[in-house]
Every structure is written in C-alpha cells, then in structure tokens.
Amino acid sequence: MDTELVAMLKQDDAGAFTELYNRHWKCLYYTAMSILQNSEACQDIVQEVFASAWQRRADVQIEFPKTYLQQAIRF
C-alpha cells in the first residue's frame, strides 16, 4: 500500500521511492500532458516532482501519495 511506502520513504528507503515512482509516473505524466501538451516538458515536470518528494521526504506529511503527487504536477 502507498501509505506503507511513504513511511519507508521517511526512513530514507530508496526502494520505497522507486516503487512509488514505478506506480505513479505514468499517471502523473498523463496529468501533465493534459495540461501542457508537450512531452519533454511533462517528463521534466514529473522528474522534478519526484526529486522534490525525495528531497522533502522527512518534512512533508503525505497521507495520500497519488493525490499529493498529482497536485504537485498541477502546480
């Protein structure tokens, strides 16, 4: 479950991060594409969102990871 992955992520578990990425990158990419219609920009944004999530993993309270990530894509 995603909430377990978030708990493991807070403990610096790179495997949990990889699993979150693998579960959600495609959905996030399509969300970005619906807004931007530019594949390269969408790929960059998805990478930036995941990089930010990794950098802020100890500070951010994420209850629903998919929703959190999709909101980050929209902003």
N, C-alpha and C positions, 0 to 999 in steps of 0.2 A: 504494500500500500504506500502511496506517496507520502503520507504523514510520517511513516517509519523512515523513509528515505531522508526526509527533512531533518529528523532527529539525528540520523547518522551523519548528515551533511554538517550539522553544527559541531560534530566531533571530528571534523576535517577528513571525513571518509570520501576519498576521491572516487571510489567505486560507486557510492551512492549518487554522487554528482553525475557520473557517466550514465547511470541508469535513468536519472531524471531527464538528462539530455536526450537519451535514446527514446524515451517515452513521449517527449513533448516537442521536439524540434520541428517535426513536420507540421503539426497543428499550428505552431507559432509562425512558421514560415508562411502558411496559407493565410493566416490572420493578417500578417504584414502585407502579403500580396494583394489582399482585398482592399487595402488602403493605398499602397504605393504603386502597384503595377510595375515594379522594377525588381527583377530577380536579384541582381547584385546588391542593391540597397537592402533588400529583405534579408539576404544571407548575412550581411554585415550587422543588421539590427538584431537578428537572432543571436549571433555570436556575442554582441555587446551585452544583451540582456543576460545571457548565461554567464559571461565573465563578471558582470556586476553581481549576480546572485552568488557566485563563488567568493568574490572579494568581501561581500557583506554578510556571508553566511552566519557569522557569530552574532551579528547585531540585529538582524531582521527576524521578526516573528511571522512565519508563514504557516497559516492554517490550511489553506487550500492552494497547493503549489501550482496547479494548472491555471487557476483563476488569477493568481498573483502574476504568473509569467505572461499571461495574455494581456493583463492590464499594463504591464511594463512595456509590452510591444506597442500598445495603442498610444502610450505617452511618449 
